[in-house]
Amino acid sequence: MTMTTSFKLPIAPVLVLAGLLALSPLAQGRAPLALDDVFDLELAGDPRPSPDGERIVFERIWMDRQSDRARSMLWIMDADGSDLEPLTSRDRSVSSPRWSPDGTRLAYTSGGQIFVRWMDSGREVRLADLPRGASNLIWSPDGRWLAFVMHTPEADGLPVQLPGRPQGADWAPDPIYIDRLFYRADGAGYVDAGWRHVYLLPAEGGSPSQLTEGPYHHGDLSWSPDGQALLLTANRSGNAEREPQISDIYRLDLATRELERLNMERGPHARPRLSPDGRSLAWLGFEDRKLSYQANRLYVRELDGGEIRNLTEDLDRGIDDFAWDPDGRSLLIAYDHEGRGLLARQRLNGRREVLTDTLGGMSYGRPYSGGDFSVGASGLIAFTHLSSERPAEVAVLERNRVRVLTELNRDFLADHELGEVEEFWYESSVDGRRLQGWIIHPPGFDPSQRWPLILEIHGGPHTTYGPGFAMELQLMAARGYVVLYTNPRGSTSYGEDFANLIHHDYPSEDYNDLIDGVDAVIERGYVDPEQLYVTGGSGGGVLTAWIVGQTDRFRAAVSVKPVINWYSFVLSADAYAYFTEYWFPGPPWEHQEHYMARSPISLVGNVTTPTMLMTGEADYRTPISETEQYYQALKLRGIDTAMVRIPEAPHAIYRRPSNLMAKVAYILYWFEEHAGEDTGSEDQG
């Protein structure tokens, strides 16, 4: 296989506010970033234009020092960025703003409950007392109803009742009986028995009505334009837990409650949306070939029996999201290309026009892709804007020109100096492929001096880094390190072939891709080759452990939430049914050599690099037992090692700002402890 040829995209010019431009030169006296600055930056999310295109409401996300949580308020402004003001207070976290079709009301969720605000009076009300949190909130076309999805518990009595308990006795808690394939999820813990069902709630309040039944999960809601039906996705085969990629599209008739399957073939069908005239159905999906990475394509078919058309087959990029243009003649699509988030207009005749490559900014800690966009009934497109200098701001597209409307971090950036981010390309020593990377230079960088270098590796492995703001990496640069991050083979945004170079073969030459990037930066002459450090999380933790098993070039390493032994991983991770089906040729007991040959534990006998391990104690994606295996193996060998356990933290350690601080602080501590020292084993004397 070969990587798809790189191509240039016509990018619309960006109009940036004068205030942001004024911040681009380094101001005198600006301070470098400090650890607790993680609490001072804000980001925008989920911008929603009003139906008339006159206003935009969005989430303003901030970090609460007292609760150590990310919280969000709703703010509103005119479509030109003027008259910015809050809609909700800081004493509760609010999200998912949704305009009523006539623009007179705004629905949103807080604490899992549904609220509606009347925009003329400012009055608001909680519509119902929901027993579980609502999601996928959506208005009916006539504004009379709100549909949503909610977990519905299943009666789950214990199969064994113990006799002889005296009244009021203080016995041990009842055993927990589990017989389901999917029983726990990272970030949620052990899940209650039950199913995600669709509900309907009157927009003026009342009792929600359950619309779906049975042992099935439902989601991805959208209304038919006439308001007579809901489109939803579900796997109702009865074998959904063993088919993690499969879902079908159904039309739910609200009058009869009957479900009609709309797709012809079973497969991964998601996000069904009818055209404004109700004649055409669009959705995302792909032909399931059991590959570790499969890119979403955009499909359209006419409901009167037309053929299914794949509108993005020639694109070879995974479509993350889409929306119909209000005129029904085209769709807006979002996808990643070479680390950047793109918005494009996809016409039904197959033509495609890129509108901007600045969608993103939602990843606060590390420079992952990902952004929000929406299209109002007037055609106004609002989105979160990507920059290496700050987290997401709200922007709009006007006549294919980008205008950034907010400056949520203007005060902070005026007083702080960030490291400059430089994009570069280099060549793979394995097969000559072009590989992409970025360098963050420390504040006050002087290329005539020698600087220590940190290689920071992304997770996934099927994700992509890009030129987005990254607090963790900026904090490393602020401590005086050149920080290198790259997209080795297996990364997304370069096509399916490039991503699947690691299919059933991870880790493999991605090791070489990373080392080639290090060597390319060393060749510039300003990196001290005796002061190299390496770290990464999740898939990056895997590759960190893999690297120290193959080379002693790095003075110290920190492997964050790694997989060390693929055999034990697939039998303890939350998504084990998926991993054994798509990442490996079969279950581990049938392919023991295959699993072990790619496990970092197989190389532990080679390690001499001082290596710290760090994982959340509530991580069910890469369980902490993986970290413990490697820690104990290194201890048995007498290698300098330490284990950092983050209490109560799931795989997403950064969810609490103090944990993001701790992660960076311990990484820098470990590197600075081993700067200028000989690496190798602990003193055994």
Secondary structure, 3 states (H helix, E strand, C coil): CCCCCCCCCCCCCEECCHHHHCCCCCCCCCEECCHHHHHCCCEEEEEEECCCCCEEEEEEEEEECCCCEEEEEEEEEECCCCCCEECCCCCCCCEEEEECCCCCEEEEEECCEEEEEECCCCCEEECCCCCCCEEEEEECCCCCEEEEEEEEECCCCCCCCCCCCCCCCCCCCCCCCCCCCCCEECCCEECCCEEEEEEEEECCCCCCEECCCCCCCEEEEEECCCCCEEEEEECCCCCHHHCCCCEEEEEEECCCCCEEECCCCCCEEEEEEECCCCCEEEEEECCCCCCCCCCCEEEEEECCCCCCEECCCCCCCCEEEEEECCCCCEEEEEEEECCEEEEEEEECCCCEEEEEEEECCCCCCCCECCCCEEECCCCCEEEEECCCCCCCEEEEEECCEEEECCCCCHHHHHHEECCEEEEEEEECCCCCCEEEEEEEECCCCCCCCCEEEEEEECCCCCCCECCCCCHHHHHHHHCCCEEEEEECCCCCCCCHHHHHHHCCCCCCCHHHHHHHHHHHHHCCCCEEEEEEEEEEECHHHHHHHHHHCCCCCCCEEEEECCCCCHHHHHCCCCCHHHHHHHCCCCCHHHCHHHHHHCCHHHHHHHCCCCEEEEEECCCCCCCHHHHHHHHHHHHHHCECEEEEEECCCCCCHHHCHHHHHHHHHHHHHHHHHCCCCCCCECCCC
